[in-house]
Amino acid sequence: MKITKRLLTLLLAAFMVALCFVPSLAVSRQYKNYAVLGDSIPTGYMMPGYQYAGRKKVLWPVVPNSYPTYVAKGVGAKHTYMLAHSGYRTADLRRVLDPDFAGDYFNARRLPKQADAYAVDQEGLEKLRKGVIKYIAKSDLITLQIGANDSFQVIVILFEMLRENQELMAELQAAGALDPEVTTKALEKIALDNETLLRIIEMELASVQGFRNNFDVIMRRIHEINPDAKVVVLGLYNPLECFKIAGISPAPLIQPLIQGFNDYMASGSKYSDYYTYCPLKDIENYMGTLQLFANPELPGDVHPTPKGHQQIADQILSVL
């Protein structure tokens, strides 16, 4: 009996020792304070419980079941600081982090704004800057997801051109503004115009170059504020991979532009040693799953579905 007990004790001890050598690949490193930077995707736009929190507010609500909640749980974070704001471009976040950056004409659409003029409220911006810097400095994990609003400026310009063309607008209104065939033909007519093509090319070049300059400064400033934090930069996903018009997918039309942004974030930035790059692949979104009218305010919304948020979180945790 004593021999049996002794044998069981030895086996148990050997088992406990063996456990110490089992790889823990499925367990992420633990982080206490998690700061979320970026645009509307991390804010949980289109998720139940989302609410616009305003331009001046430093911390926005963390929306349940958005990917930051899954990441926070996965790393055991006690505090999650939602510093992302809907609509942010790199130019907006750079202006928040970099007091020497003059910004552009569009900043007042996203940042604290003067009541009597279409200009940034400098006092409000300074308060926002101090708050964002404070929470970045407190965090040991930071994720950044930004660039989608930079990359799709070209599409915005295309639709602005469409609205400017009265003849095409009349045709659209006669056939139904959301008729995909008519809209496609209208955009084709616009794209065939040489002057329009030149404007599109100029816009693409400006958006790419502007993104690169802004992104580098953003990464440098985050590192200056908190050189010890683990920083994860998320790539852009192509929301049109599953979307088709008349059997044709428009995804290849924007893939080169998206790839250009991703390539730069992955290895092109001179500050790439300051962060870990996380590519996003096959993220379920409303446009890609043909849920074109899920958002009554924005037909063809490209934001992630609840499943998409889970997928983003899984891919972030996989690189930690």
C-alpha positions, 0 to 999 in steps of 0.5 A, spaced: 500 500 500 505 504 501 509 502 495 502 504 491 502 511 494 509 512 493 508 511 486 502 515 485 506 521 489 512 520 484 507 520 478 503 526 480 510 530 481 512 528 474 506 530 471 506 537 475 513 538 472 511 536 465 506 541 465 511 546 466 514 544 459 507 544 455 507 550 450 502 556 452 501 558 445 494 559 446 495 563 452 496 571 450 501 575 455 497 579 460 497 586 460 494 591 465 492 597 461 489 597 454 489 603 450 485 603 443 487 608 438 483 609 431 477 610 427 470 608 427 471 600 427 474 600 434 469 604 437 464 599 435 460 603 430 454 599 427 454 594 433 449 594 438 450 600 444 454 604 439 453 611 441 457 617 438 461 621 444 463 627 441 469 630 438 471 633 445 471 627 449 477 623 450 475 617 452 469 614 448 465 608 451 467 601 450 462 597 446 460 590 448 462 585 443 466 590 439 473 587 438 477 591 444 472 587 449 475 581 446 482 583 446 482 586 453 479 579 456 484 575 452 490 579 455 487 580 462 486 587 462 483 591 468 482 597 464 481 599 457 481 606 454 477 607 448 481 613 445 479 611 438 474 616 435 469 615 429 471 618 422 479 619 424 484 619 419 491 619 420 491 627 419 486 627 425 490 623 429 497 626 428 494 633 429 492 630 436 498 627 438 503 632 434 502 640 437 507 642 431 502 639 425 498 644 422 493 639 419 488 640 413 482 643 412 478 637 414 480 636 421 475 641 423 470 635 421 473 630 426 476 635 432 474 640 437 471 645 432 469 653 434 462 655 434 462 661 430 467 658 424 469 652 420 476 651 424 479 647 430 478 649 437 485 650 439 483 650 446 479 644 446 484 640 441 489 641 447 485 638 452 484 632 448 491 632 446 493 632 454 488 626 455 490 622 449 497 622 451 496 621 459 492 614 457 497 612 452 503 613 457 499 609 462 498 603 457 502 597 456 498 595 450 496 599 445 492 597 438 492 602 432 487 601 427 487 607 422 487 608 414 481 606 412 478 613 411 485 615 408 484 610 403 477 611 401 477 618 400 478 617 392 471 613 392 468 619 396 471 624 390 468 619 385 461 620 388 462 627 389 463 628 382 457 623 380 453 628 384 456 634 380 453 631 374 446 633 373 445 629 367 447 623 370 443 624 377 437 625 373 438 618 370 439 615 376 433 619 379 429 616 374 431 609 374 432 609 382 438 612 385 440 605 388 439 601 382 446 598 381 446 597 374 445 605 373 449 607 378 455 602 375 454 605 368 454 612 371 461 611 375 463 608 368 462 614 364 465 619 370 471 614 370 472 615 362 473 622 362 480 624 362 480 630 367 476 625 372 482 620 371 487 625 373 483 628 379 482 621 381 490 619 380 492 626 384 487 624 389 490 617 390 497 619 390 496 625 395 492 620 400 497 615 400 503 620 401 499 623 406 498 617 410 505 615 410 507 622 413 502 622 418 503 614 420 510 615 421 509 621 426 504 618 429 508 612 431 514 616 433 510 620 437 507 614 441 514 611 442 516 618 445 510 618 449 511 610 451 517 607 449 515 600 453 508 599 451 507 593 446 504 596 440 500 593 435 498 596 428 492 593 424 492 592 417 486 594 412 481 589 410 478 589 403 471 590 404 469 588 397 471 581 396 464 578 396 461 584 393 459 583 386 455 588 381 452 584 375 456 578 377 463 582 377 467 584 383 470 591 384 475 588 389 481 588 385 479 595 383 481 598 390 486 592 392 492 595 389 491 602 394 489 597 400 495 593 399 500 600 398 497 602 405 498 595 408 505 594 405 507 601 408 505 599 415 508 592 414 515 594 413 515 600 409 515 605 415 522 607 418 519 606 425 516 599 424 521 596 429 516 600 434 510 596 433 508 589 431 504 589 424 497 585 424 494 583 417 487 583 417 484 577 412 477 575 411 473 580 416 466 579 415 463 586 414 456 588 411 458 590 404 462 584 403 456 579 405 451 583 401 447 586 407 447 593 403 442 596 407 444 594 414 445 601 416 440 606 414 444 612 414 450 609 409 448 604 404 453 599 403 456 600 410 463 596 410 464 596 418 465 589 421 459 585 423 459 582 430 462 576 427 467 580 424 469 584 430 471 577 433 475 575 427 479 582 428 480 580 436 482 573 434 487 575 429 490 581 434 491 576 439 494 571 435 500 576 434 501 577 441 
